[in-house]
Amino acid sequence: MNTMKKSGMPRLKLAAIPAAAMLFALAQSAFAQELQNQSVEDRLNTLMRVVDQQQKQIQSLERQVTNLEMSQRGRGLPGAGAPDAASDATVAEQPGADGLPVPLPPLAQALPGATAPGSLTGTATGVPVNPPSPDAGQTNGATGGQASSGPQQGAPVGVNPANPTVGETQKEAQPARTDAEQAVVQRQEAPLFDHKLTLDWGISDTYYDRRQLQLSGFLALDAIFLGNINLGETKSHQLMADLDVRYGLTDRISVDVDVPYIYRHSTFIVGGAGGAASTLSDASANSSDIGDVNFGVYYQFLKETNNLPDVVGSLRVKSTTGSSPFGIKVQQVDGDNTNLVAPDKLPTGTGFWNVTAGLSVLKTYDPVVLFGSFSYTYNISRSFADISSVIGQTEPADVKLGDIIQFGGGVALAFSDKDSASISYTMAIEPESRTKAPGGSWTGVPGSQTTASTLNFGLNHVVNKHLTINGAVAVGLTPDAPNFVVGVRFPYTF
């Protein structure tokens, strides 16, 4: 019996070949008859519909490939990129079980009167359509069919169907970013949430030019000033080289530490030397030392999608490793010129610990990137043994700097895959500082309130997948802001 069954199976298969050929011929004849009954206009309309559906499917696949590349760079969620079914109700845009679009049927199946998928049929050109492979026609356990050992229908080449890495948890697609746009993101938001180490080294020059009227005398009869009137000017350069080390702990948390080294040089110019109003005299001072080391942690609340922006929160702490400006004595440089005084050294830090909480928002509209930020800095009060600048005088006091509110926004334009330019505006408002003598009460420091506003220009160039060059120029718009700041940074990602 077993021998008969085994020998009967090949005979049955051989007998099915003529039957299949006969069915194919009948199907071809019936389909040709249906095509003759259709007008040329109907055929063209049908072909246009099919081409439109295929074009939509190609666009959907291109978006998913781009999203997969962005996922490998550490932006967005792994596997994100399936189109939103609510955004387009066409058949070509509906994702399948594996997250990829369902393949369109052959052209002949879309024509009126075509047979069901899986049967033998022809196309509008009369060329027979290749029959579906046995693997493509497999069904799952819910339909009662047996699973094939070949690759699943619709699964991408090279992906193991038993352990898919694409489309497991489909979410809204993240907009594609070029390397230039990614450089803007890194520059504005700083962290990289992809378990990568970044060394960001930069150097900048900040220039100040301040002029003020110096009065030494008294007012007689509430209208006449008796004494010396001098015009003082201070020119200052601050060169800062710093290294910022950043590392992404998770796909949402990143930490960094920034260590600056500062060199300051200031020139003090006053008039009235030797009693002549037209005679000028000057003196210089310089200092170099480590600045205020600061460190921070970043958390990404929202990852950018087609509808939502990147939202990153930050918390930074600044230390007091730099030299404090309090207690620095001002001395007469020339014994014959009482008008010219200058400090014996310059500070490289603020002298205060502070904590800054910030929130940044970024949205990509290829090739434009919009960004904005808001932060609040709380300066912690501190006691100093001496805040006086007069030689031989000691004045202990508690000092509280004003808390700073800073906000700004801008736009970046990527004009190639590796280059982008940006422009932004920033304003920082700081209320007046306060001091308190031992046993006394807090009193405000006149003239200590500041409003610093700057207009910033940036240029980014991506050298390769590791190195980026970021150049920036900031122009001060208010007297409290620096005249200009010029800097360049070289972030290198391992």
Order of alpha helices (4+ residues) and beta strands (2+ residues): alpha-alpha-alpha-alpha-beta-beta-beta-beta-beta-beta-beta-beta-beta-beta-beta-beta-beta-beta-beta-beta-beta-beta-beta
